[in-house]
């Protein structure tokens, strides 16, 4: 049984045995009744949401609770999330009181004035845990808010502006937590900007002025107030609608001696500018804005200046057919780089419509083509797109001047980008047919034997980095799994042993840094360089912003510095000062987009020799290759516009000879690029077999599959919108994996039920049994998390081993504050060290970055990837240098009985097969060979049969539904039993009610609880608290009800009697479902009958 304790910062969970002793974590599985519960806990640990302390305790921080879903709450036996209001008010004489304190209370409904019933007092809170007769957990946002309020009690404010800044933080956190503020806190919005933006306004011909822009306020009113006073004031006040706005101007200086106040003061020194002055400010912002100028002579030759980064518009980056299409790279600190294209007027109109809808509904973001965008970006995107679509033959190169609200103005390296013209070159003429000379070194581990192709790769690096060639850099683009890291590390050791003392910089995704460190120690037990990690918390040990000289000394150490692309982006200025010996970019496709923060940061570095490493040099377009080569050897491929005309545009023409185009491009790059495929070095690798198994769907699975096909056919007829049809395609994919994925919680079925209802699961168990007999290891690939959990449960129950799950959420580094948080590589090492049969379950996405799993020689693709190149990358985790056994790759395919129709798995297999030959091409964009979901729309077909009804007629079938589907089922049962109309309340912020039932005679407000244990006081209290709000909103009386598939304890029954709440338990629902069986299709339809907001 679980023993749970709540402290100020976290939740700790232990397992107690029958004897009362605490059980060590390794033995938990033997003491937890349901293995699924252990799986979920282990997932949380592996993925970094939970950690292990003292080998007996699982710890979850309150600030991580938002990462848990409803099923995980239930598994951990945690209280429900707190659903009611938090009311906040001030104690003191006003907003500027230096002795300010804040008070908060937990109320059912605060009504904006704190007049609600107080549910918990502050003494009943421990961290994020609330308990009296009821118990709840604060979510992460609520907990952060309360912690900030508590911290104010211990603050000593030096001035009133510091008080106002603290209140501003509370207002922001309260908004995130949906808390209720008192009138004084609502009536005055306090804004304390950390950064300002600058707007250029044309006031007359060749006359401009600069105006400050601050996020979240009416800037027109702020600017009027700002212009009244000749000097900067610490505070600006104005009215905005029905509230007062106070803008606090921070006078505290940063490490460079600048502050918001000093920056704003520069706008007071000069009132107008001509076009030349504006251009100078625009092109060289630091000349105007930064008093702490940096000596540019210390930076590489490519660096022009330090500036304020502006996202740029590169239409030529997205050539399409014979035209230029609008394409924009948008990058901010939090979200990184995104490339958005608008190919035609239809897409532009879609963007305009989304923008207008979002603006009308007060939303700050919208989703366009799968990307979430701040609407602040949209007007200039639309403007530039309109220009480009009107002139498709000529590229438009306007720059976006509007920035995201969250984007701060950041000093970065602005370089000669070689975009429109040849600005910078280090390259000579292309070099080819060079004879490479391999020079051996003595300290390579005796256990490591270089393959012939690896010797050739090392010789290539040695020769081209040395006279007479002395190239600035190269691109090592070997296929995944051929030992790129070993070749580069050998070259580094050789480089140092030749008398070079400069430091070496390796930039890689964080998931690969441990691998670099481990491989260096493995290959060179007696290395000539030490390894220094330069990312995360370690950065401050080497880069001291207040001491440039010490930073330079630290970074000039004779060492290999391992850092991330994110650290490179943030620390580009100090890294740009250093004269590196070698710079290596691993997974160099991270700099495939011209003009972004990280691309320019990488190109602004200086080194004797630069190496870009990637197994996929071309992902989206050939411009990816241009950009990477422009890092290695600037100027070799000329400027981006010229390169696009020569190579990218012809790729879109139907009559282009791709073979000749590829040959011409290879000739232009010459020996700067080295790429070998596995087929080129076959003698160094074991054999590989690809095995496809067709397994007939069981009748239940095939019936559900056919119903979805018929839904798709109806959607084709009823709507021109492809989105619902595409959702149907995704549903077919899920049903092919398992028929219960769409509607049910798979954890609620027995293993036999799960296996017998799924063709692929049956076949996988058979395959695993054969691998088990061989005592060998296997990797199982699927991206669906529910399916990952099911597969692990099946493996545990059938083979008595517990597989690890590696997916995109798995932490990518060793936690230095908690050693129990396992990284990806640690999980893989644990898997590989176990003797004999073992299973690891992975997402193809997590497999994409350089993970070595050569102990596994069996690979099962349970869920196929849309892109054959990425599927091959997943296979390459096992099929790579170091693999000693023959490799087998399995594809279980769910097919129709007697192959009467082509199923999803068969169609996808055929489509992947048609494009797989392109996956091995050196220069064909890997993203362009991905199967389009639209490819399926016309490929799928039905067999002419009518829909097969999936009927729910037992309480057990309701138990297994997903929570939202369960609510919809109860809603339908109410309509069938009592008539009237039911509506589902919003998915979030429902104020404690799940269903509204309008009836001719009586109306009901209902809370629905799906549970495996008896319900206590919480459910009755929540619906009781919800009543006044719904009565007020709908101006009707409601009878409160609580409906559950479980039962109620005596406390809940007593509360219900006192408050006239009707309780409907499992026995009653069981009678309803027997009397009124439900069709799963009508439940799907009911899911759409939902109120959008309260």
PEBELWO-V952023 format. One record per run of one state. SS is the DSSP state (H for helix, E for strand, C for the rest). FROM is the first residue (numbers start at 1). LEN is the number of residues. If there is no record, write none. Layout:
SS;FROM;LEN
SS;FROM;LEN
This chain:
C;1;1
E;2;5
C;7;3
E;10;7
C;17;5
E;22;1
C;23;2
H;25;6
C;31;4
H;35;12
C;47;3
E;50;4
C;54;3
E;57;5
H;62;6
C;68;2
H;70;6
C;76;4
E;80;2
C;82;3
E;85;7
C;92;9
E;101;7
C;108;10
E;118;3
C;121;1
H;122;3
E;125;2
C;127;2
E;129;3
C;132;3
E;135;3
C;138;2
H;140;13
C;153;7
H;160;18
C;178;2
E;180;2
C;182;1
H;183;5
E;188;4
C;192;5
E;197;8
C;205;2
E;207;7
C;214;5
H;219;10
C;229;6
E;235;6
C;241;2
E;243;6
C;249;11
H;260;10
C;270;3
E;273;1
C;274;1
H;275;9
C;284;1
H;285;5
C;290;6
H;296;3
C;299;4
E;303;6
C;309;4
E;313;1
C;314;1
H;315;4
E;319;2
C;321;2
E;323;2
C;325;1
E;326;7
C;333;3
E;336;7
C;343;2
H;345;16
C;361;4
E;365;4
C;369;2
E;371;4
H;375;16
C;391;20
E;411;5
C;416;36
H;452;13
C;465;8
E;473;4
C;477;7
H;484;14
C;498;6
E;504;4
C;508;2
H;510;14
C;524;6
E;530;4
C;534;2
H;536;6
C;542;6
H;548;8
C;556;3
E;559;5
C;564;1
H;565;6
C;571;1
H;572;6
C;578;1
E;579;8
C;587;1
H;588;4
C;592;5
H;597;7
C;604;2
E;606;8
C;614;8
H;622;11
C;633;7
H;640;12
C;652;6
H;658;15
E;673;2
C;675;3
H;678;7
C;685;3
E;688;9
C;697;2
H;699;20
C;719;3
H;722;16
C;738;6
E;744;1
C;745;1
H;746;3
C;749;2
H;751;6
C;757;2
H;759;16
C;775;2
E;777;5
C;782;3
H;785;15
C;800;4
E;804;3
C;807;17
H;824;10
C;834;4
E;838;5
C;843;3
H;846;3
C;849;7
E;856;6
C;862;6
H;868;8
C;876;11
E;887;9
C;896;1
H;897;3
C;900;4
H;904;16
C;920;6
H;926;4
C;930;4
H;934;4
C;938;13
E;951;2
C;953;2
H;955;5
C;960;1
E;961;1
C;962;1
H;963;16
C;979;2
E;981;4
C;985;10
E;995;4
C;999;5
E;1004;6
C;1010;5
E;1015;1
C;1016;1
H;1017;18
C;1035;4
E;1039;6
C;1045;3
E;1048;1
C;1049;1
H;1050;10
C;1060;2
E;1062;3
C;1065;1
H;1066;10
C;1076;2
E;1078;2
H;1080;7
C;1087;3
E;1090;1
C;1091;4
